[in-house]
């Protein structure tokens, strides 16, 4: 139950509150994944599917523990030390993503915003990693696996790794077009991950 509540708080803080806040402040909808069948639209569908899968897996763990065996748990990884490490990763992720989103301020989006001009953010956490939000999300997925190690949380890590790396490359191509030499200079100074 504790993990399910954390996941709800995580989604609420990282996606809902942040999206509503930006919409009220700027009038811009930060959810920019399109409905088309191009790579960006398809990746948005994959992100949504991963989020639903996370809620289902954690929901089973919280409310239907008798079904948990069907998630193919890795029983040999189930111990208190690994679980505590996982919780540390989850909390670190929440802080990292919230801070990075705050540093992006009005430029934060979920997806690529072709319609509204934003600023290139290169300070704060973005001076250490070009993708601290995605890095934080990957830390959360690893944390989730360490708290409830099973085939489906491992699948979540695998799918999100592919999807996030695809999204990063789509965003990099967009940022090159949008910011030109400023972005290329930034790429020379700061690594994609860390």
C-alpha positions in Angstrom: 0.0 0.0 0.0 2.9 2.4 0.9 4.4 1.9 -2.6 1.1 2.4 -4.4 0.6 5.7 -2.4 4.1 6.8 -3.3 3.5 6.1 -7.0 0.3 8.1 -6.9 2.1 11.0 -5.2 4.9 10.7 -7.7 2.6 10.9 -10.7 0.6 13.7 -9.1 3.6 15.9 -8.3 5.6 15.2 -11.5 2.9 15.2 -14.1 -0.5 16.5 -12.8 0.5 19.4 -10.5 3.4 20.5 -12.7 1.2 20.4 -15.8 -1.7 22.3 -14.2 0.7 24.8 -12.7 2.3 25.5 -16.1 -1.1 25.7 -17.9 -2.4 28.2 -15.4 0.8 30.3 -15.4 1.4 30.4 -19.2 -1.8 29.1 -20.8 0.4 26.5 -22.6 -0.5 22.8 -22.4 2.7 21.0 -21.5 1.4 17.7 -22.9 2.7 17.9 -26.4 2.6 14.3 -27.7 0.6 14.3 -30.9 -2.0 11.6 -31.9 -0.2 10.8 -35.2 1.6 7.7 -36.1 5.0 9.4 -36.3 7.9 8.5 -33.9 7.0 11.3 -31.5 3.3 10.3 -31.3 4.1 6.6 -31.1 6.6 7.2 -28.2 3.9 9.1 -26.3 1.7 6.0 -26.5 4.5 3.9 -25.2 5.1 6.3 -22.3 1.4 6.0 -21.5 1.4 2.2 -21.7 4.5 2.1 -19.3 2.7 4.3 -16.8 -0.4 2.1 -16.9 1.8 -1.0 -16.5 3.5 0.5 -13.5 0.1 1.3 -11.8 -1.2 -2.2 -12.5 2.0 -3.9 -11.2 2.1 -1.8 -8.1 -1.7 -2.1 -7.6 -1.4 -5.9 -7.7 1.4 -5.8 -5.1 -0.6 -3.4 -2.9 -4.1 -4.9 -3.2 -3.9 -8.4 -4.6 -0.8 -9.9 -3.2 -2.1 -13.4 -3.9 -1.7 -12.5 -7.6 1.8 -11.3 -7.2 3.3 -14.7 -8.0 2.0 -14.2 -11.6 4.3 -11.2 -12.0 7.2 -13.8 -11.7 9.0 -12.3 -8.7 12.8 -12.7 -8.3 12.6 -14.0 -4.8 16.3 -14.1 -4.4 16.4 -10.3 -4.7 13.7 -9.8 -2.1 15.5 -8.6 1.1 15.3 -5.5 3.3 18.7 -4.0 2.2 17.8 -4.1 -1.5 14.3 -2.8 -0.8 15.7 0.1 1.3 18.1 0.9 -1.6 15.1 0.9 -4.0 13.2 3.3 -1.7 16.2 5.6 -1.7 16.3 5.6 -5.5 12.5 6.4 -5.6 12.9 9.3 -3.2 16.0 10.6 -5.0 14.2 10.4 -8.3 11.2 12.4 -7.0 13.6 15.1 -5.8 15.8 15.1 -8.9 12.8 15.3 -11.3 11.0 18.0 -9.3 14.1 20.2 -9.1 14.9 19.7 -12.8 11.3 20.6 -13.7 11.5 23.7 -11.5 14.7 24.7 -13.2 13.1 24.4 -16.6 10.3 26.6 -15.4 8.1 27.7 -18.3 10.2 25.7 -20.8 9.1 22.3 -19.3 7.1 20.1 -21.6 6.1 16.4 -21.9 7.2 15.8 -25.4 8.2 18.2 -28.2 6.4 21.5 -28.4 6.6 22.7 -32.0 4.1 25.6 -31.5 5.4 27.6 -28.5 8.8 29.1 -28.2 10.8 28.1 -25.1 14.2 29.0 -23.7 17.2 26.6 -23.8 17.9 25.7 -20.2 21.5 25.0 -19.5 22.0 25.9 -15.8 21.4 24.0 -12.5 21.1 20.3 -13.0 21.2 20.8 -16.8 24.8 21.9 -16.4 25.6 18.4 -15.3 23.2 16.4 -17.5 21.3 17.3 -20.6 18.5 15.0 -19.5 18.2 15.2 -15.7 14.4 14.5 -15.8 14.8 11.4 -17.9 17.8 10.4 -15.7 15.5 10.8 -12.7 12.8 8.7 -14.3 15.3 5.9 -15.0 16.4 6.0 -11.3 12.7 5.7 -10.3 12.3 2.6 -12.5 15.4 1.0 -11.1 14.1 1.8 -7.6 10.7 0.3 -8.3 12.5 -2.9 -9.5 14.6 -3.1 -6.3 11.5 -2.6 -4.1 9.5 -5.2 -6.0 11.9 -7.2 -8.2 9.9 -9.2 -10.7 9.7 -9.8 -14.5 7.3 -6.9 -15.0 9.3 -4.3 -13.2 12.3 -5.5 -15.2 10.2 -5.1 -18.3 9.3 -1.6 -17.3 13.0 -0.8 -17.1 13.6 -2.3 -20.5 10.7 -0.5 -22.2 11.4 2.8 -20.6 15.1 2.6 -21.5 14.3 2.2 -25.2 11.5 4.7 -25.1 13.4 7.4 -23.2 16.5 7.0 -25.4 14.3 7.3 -28.5 12.6 10.4 -27.1 16.0 12.0 -26.2 17.1 11.6 -29.8 13.9 13.1 -31.1 14.3 16.0 -28.8 17.9 16.5 -29.7 17.1 16.8 -33.4 14.4 19.4 -32.5 16.7 21.4 -30.2 19.3 21.5 -33.0 16.7 23.0 -35.3 15.3 25.3 -32.7 18.5 26.7 -31.0 21.2 26.0 -33.6 24.8 26.8 -32.5 23.7 27.5 -28.9 22.5 24.0 -28.5 25.6 22.5 -30.3 27.9 24.4 -27.9 25.8 23.1 -25.0 26.2 19.5 -26.3 30.0 20.0 -26.5 30.1 20.9 -22.8 27.4 18.7 -21.2 26.9 14.9 -21.6 23.6 13.4 -22.5 23.3 11.5 -19.2 25.9 12.5 -16.7 
